[in-house]
Amino acid sequence: MRGHRVHDILRPFRPEMARHPAVAWDARSMQAIETMLVHGVREIAVLRNRTPVGSVRLDDALRQVGLRRLPGGEPARTAQRSL
């Protein structure tokens, strides 16, 4: 399995977006999530050959890997194991 990649959930790049932090077009979604959490942002640029080709949002990346954001802002699993 190739894993979840940011190019699968790409949104259009907007000219007013910062180009840093950013991830590569073929980066894994978990890398994008980690980058956004480290930098405290909810959306980052996606680059291909150092050129902006789109953006990825934290909520989209979390959803893609089976997580969701709680109302307080912390990520949580969408499917919870019953005890």
Residue frames relative to the residue before (quaternion, step in Angstrom):
aa qw qx qy qz dx dy dz
M 1.0000 0.0000 0.0000 0.0000 0.00 0.00 0.00
R 0.4165 -0.7483 0.4657 0.2228 3.55 -0.82 0.95
G 0.4805 -0.6745 0.4426 0.3437 3.63 1.16 -0.32
H 0.5952 -0.5592 0.4442 0.3683 3.51 -1.34 0.22
R 0.1089 -0.8037 0.5848 0.0152 3.56 -0.85 1.02
V 0.5837 -0.6139 0.4028 0.3466 3.57 -1.10 0.68
H 0.6083 0.5700 -0.3790 0.4016 3.63 1.01 -0.59
D 0.5983 0.5677 -0.3590 0.4369 3.60 1.25 -0.32
I 0.7689 0.2835 -0.1570 0.5512 3.61 1.20 -0.41
L 0.2496 0.8214 -0.4765 0.1898 3.55 1.24 0.50
R 0.1552 -0.7403 0.6485 0.0859 3.53 -1.11 0.83
P 0.6422 -0.5299 0.3661 0.4156 3.62 -1.16 0.37
F 0.4295 -0.6639 0.5467 0.2754 3.56 -1.14 0.68
R 0.2117 -0.7650 0.5968 0.1175 3.54 -0.98 0.90
P 0.5718 -0.6418 0.3874 0.3334 3.61 -0.85 0.92
E 0.6758 0.5034 -0.3050 0.4436 3.62 1.04 -0.64
M 0.5099 0.6600 -0.4153 0.3631 3.62 1.26 -0.15
A 0.4884 -0.6241 0.5235 0.3128 3.54 -1.18 0.65
R 0.3691 -0.7307 0.5312 0.2182 3.57 -1.11 0.64
H 0.7266 0.2597 -0.2177 0.5977 3.55 1.32 0.15
P 0.4991 -0.2399 -0.8240 0.1196 1.60 -1.62 1.84
A 0.0954 -0.7779 0.6197 0.0412 3.53 -1.30 0.39
V 0.2112 -0.7348 0.6227 0.1665 3.54 -1.34 0.23
A 0.5784 -0.5795 0.4489 0.3579 3.53 -1.26 0.39
W 0.6688 -0.5285 0.3700 0.3695 3.55 -1.23 0.61
D 0.7688 0.3447 -0.1865 0.5053 3.60 0.99 -0.78
A 0.3496 0.7480 -0.4925 0.2753 3.61 1.24 0.37
R 0.5238 -0.5967 0.4998 0.3461 3.53 -1.23 0.50
S 0.5936 -0.5963 0.4103 0.3516 3.56 -1.10 0.70
M 0.6104 0.5512 -0.3591 0.4412 3.61 1.05 -0.65
Q 0.6130 0.5289 -0.3499 0.4712 3.60 1.08 -0.63
A 0.6479 0.5059 -0.3161 0.4737 3.58 0.98 -0.81
I 0.6307 0.5259 -0.3308 0.4650 3.60 0.97 -0.83
E 0.6671 0.5044 -0.3001 0.4588 3.57 0.84 -0.97
T 0.6516 0.5179 -0.3144 0.4565 3.59 0.93 -0.89
M 0.6707 0.4935 -0.3051 0.4622 3.59 0.91 -0.87
L 0.6647 0.4994 -0.3116 0.4602 3.59 0.95 -0.83
V 0.6409 0.5275 -0.3217 0.4555 3.60 0.96 -0.84
H 0.7637 0.3700 -0.1884 0.4943 3.59 0.94 -0.90
G 0.4365 -0.7367 0.4325 0.2824 3.59 1.27 -0.02
V 0.5364 0.5980 -0.4186 0.4237 3.57 1.04 0.79
R 0.3967 -0.7311 0.5111 0.2164 3.56 -1.23 0.44
E 0.7723 0.1642 -0.1166 0.6025 3.57 1.29 -0.03
I 0.0379 -0.8011 0.5973 0.0035 3.56 -1.00 0.83
A 0.5731 -0.5836 0.4621 0.3427 3.50 -1.32 0.45
V 0.2211 -0.7267 0.6338 0.1456 3.54 -1.25 0.59
L 0.1505 -0.8190 0.5530 0.0279 3.54 -0.73 1.15
R 0.0597 -0.7444 0.6630 0.0529 3.52 -1.22 0.64
N 0.8133 -0.0583 -0.0322 0.5780 3.56 -0.51 1.22
R 0.6672 -0.5435 0.2575 0.4394 3.56 1.02 0.98
T 0.5948 0.5311 -0.3684 0.4779 3.58 1.26 0.34
P 0.4626 -0.6788 0.4830 0.3033 3.63 -0.83 0.88
V 0.0701 -0.8087 0.5839 0.0091 3.57 -0.79 1.03
G 0.7995 -0.1113 0.0811 0.5847 3.57 1.25 -0.16
S 0.3333 -0.6989 0.5798 0.2535 3.51 -1.31 -0.39
V 0.1963 -0.7437 0.6225 0.1442 3.52 -1.31 0.28
R 0.2911 -0.7567 0.5659 0.1495 3.55 -0.99 0.92
L 0.6131 -0.5809 0.4011 0.3546 3.53 -1.11 0.76
D 0.6726 0.5037 -0.3113 0.4439 3.60 0.81 -0.93
D 0.6453 0.5120 -0.3252 0.4644 3.61 1.00 -0.77
A 0.6707 0.4917 -0.2989 0.4681 3.58 0.94 -0.88
L 0.6320 0.5224 -0.3322 0.4662 3.60 0.98 -0.79
R 0.6592 0.5094 -0.3024 0.4631 3.57 0.92 -0.93
Q 0.6428 0.5462 -0.3265 0.4265 3.58 0.96 -0.85
V 0.7498 0.3704 -0.2116 0.5058 3.60 1.01 -0.76
G 0.6282 -0.5910 0.3204 0.3916 3.58 1.25 0.29
L 0.5844 0.5378 -0.3872 0.4684 3.58 1.18 0.53
R 0.1222 -0.7628 0.6237 0.1189 3.54 -1.29 0.20
R 0.4891 -0.6498 0.5007 0.2963 3.55 -1.27 0.37
L 0.3857 -0.6994 0.5541 0.2347 3.57 -0.97 0.90
P 0.6750 -0.4967 0.3358 0.4299 3.62 -1.16 0.42
G 0.6774 0.4933 -0.2957 0.4587 3.62 1.04 -0.66
G 0.6287 -0.5739 0.3221 0.4144 3.57 1.27 -0.07
E 0.5991 0.5689 -0.3711 0.4239 3.60 1.20 -0.27
P 0.4777 -0.6536 0.4944 0.3165 3.62 -0.98 0.75
A 0.0092 -0.7809 0.6246 -0.0020 3.56 -1.16 0.67
R 0.5722 -0.5834 0.4457 0.3655 3.57 -1.16 0.50
T 0.4330 -0.6882 0.5112 0.2785 3.59 -1.03 0.73
A 0.7446 0.2766 -0.1781 0.5808 3.58 1.01 -0.74
Q 0.1326 -0.8062 0.5745 0.0493 3.56 -0.65 1.10
R 0.4537 -0.6800 0.5090 0.2694 3.53 -1.01 0.84
S 0.3682 -0.7233 0.5328 0.2396 3.57 -0.89 0.87
L 0.3978 -0.7327 0.5093 0.2132 3.55 -1.06 0.79
